Amino acid sequence: MTATERQAEAPWAELLEELRRARNESYREASLAAGLDHGALHRFIRGKRRPNRESCIALAHHFEINPNELLVAAYHEPLPWFDPSLTSAQDYPFEVKQVAEALLGIHDLRLRREACEAMQALACAMTGVRPYEGQRSARNANCGQR
């Protein structure tokens, strides 16, 4: 099976390759920047492996796209916190809705990501719970440690 045939069977592969090329990054550079092992992106793009949920989220943050776009391409269910239309606002406490609305009002993706990371760091400092347990990154590796 050729690489093109593998990519046709793996819709995430074409999306990731397009994002990587748009940034003019090597597979290694993009993998490491997303907090993954150096060969992860190459395996995903060549269709040898399907990215797990945590890898999809990490890569989406690196490439500055909505994580649900990559999650769906990799046959995962979209997550409601990345798309408010997937959940009812009634499901969240009032104060959580206020924070979410404020964050969604930040239209610059980079600034919104930084604001979300700051909120996660604050929540982590207060609770000791990491936002993503599956993939440790430099950003949350020290959560709960003093």
N, C-alpha and C positions, 0 to 999 in steps of 0.2 A: 504494500500500500504506500502510495506516495504521500509526501507532506501535504499536498493540496487536497488529496482525498481524506486524510486525517482531519484537516481543518474543516472540510465540509461536514464531517460528522461531529465536529466540536465547535458550535457557534461562538463560544467564548474565545477560541483561538484567533479568529479573524479580528474580533474587536480588540483584543490585547495587542496583536501585531500592529494594527492601525494606530493605537494609542502610543505604543513604543516608538514607532517610526515618526509620529508627529513631534515627539520630544527629542528625537535624534539620540536616543539612549541605547546602549548595548543591553542585552538581556541581563547581564550581570549587574550593571548599574541600576536598572529599573528594579530588579529583584531586591537588591540590597537597600535601595531607597525606600522600598515598601516594607522593609523589616523582615523579608523572607530570606531563605538560603540562596546562595549565589546562582544556583541552577534552576530554581523553581519556575521562573517565567518561561525559560526555554522549554521545559517539559510541558507546561500548559499550552504554549503556542504550537508546539509540534503535535499536540493532541495525544501525547503519551499519558497524561494525567489530567483529571478534571480538578480544578481548584476547589478546595473546601470552602465553606462559608467564611471562615476567618481570613483566608487568603484573598478571597474576592473583595472583602471589605477593605483590607489593607491595600490592595492594588487600586481599588476605586479611589481611595483617599489620595494615594500617590498621584494618580492620573487626573484627579480632580473631576470625577464624574459621580453621579448618584450611584451608590453601591447597589441599589436594586437593579440597575441596568446590567451590571456584570453578574449579579446573583441569578437573574432570570436566564441570561445567556448560558450560564453553567448549570442550568436545571435545578436551581435552588428556589425555594419559595421567597418572594420579596418580603422584606421586613417592614412592618408598619411604621417604625420610627424614622425610616428614610423616606416615607411617603404617607403624609397624614391622611390621604384619601382612603387608605387601606384600613383605617381604624376609626372608631367613633370617638369624638372629643369627649363624650360622656364617660369614657373609660378611664380618664386621667383626672387626678385631683386638680382643683382650680389653680393652685400655684404652679403646678407642672405645666398646665396649659399656657399660663402667662409666659413662662420661660421659653417654651417651645415656640409660641407665636413671635416672641422677640427675636429668637435665633433665626426663624424662618424669614423674618423681615430683613435679614442681612443678605443682600443679593450677590455680593462678591463671594464666590465659593471659598477662596483662600481665607478671607476674613471670617466667614462663618465657621470654617473648620477650626481656625485658631480659637474662636470663641467657644466652640463645642469642646475642644481639648482643654481649655481653661476651666470650663464647667465640670468636665470629667475629673480633672486634677483636684478641684475643690471637693467634689463628692468623694473621691478616693481618699483624700486627706481626712475627711470627716468620718468615713465609714471603714476604710481599709480594704474596700472591695474594688477590684479592677474592672473596668468597663468591658474588656474582652479577655476572657480567661483562656481562650484557645491559643492565641498568638501573643507571646510576650514581645514587646518592642522596647526600645530605649526610652520611649515616652512614658510607659507605665511600669517599667521593671522595678522601680523603687517604691511603688505605691504601698503605703502602710508601713514602710520602714523608716525609722528615724535615726 
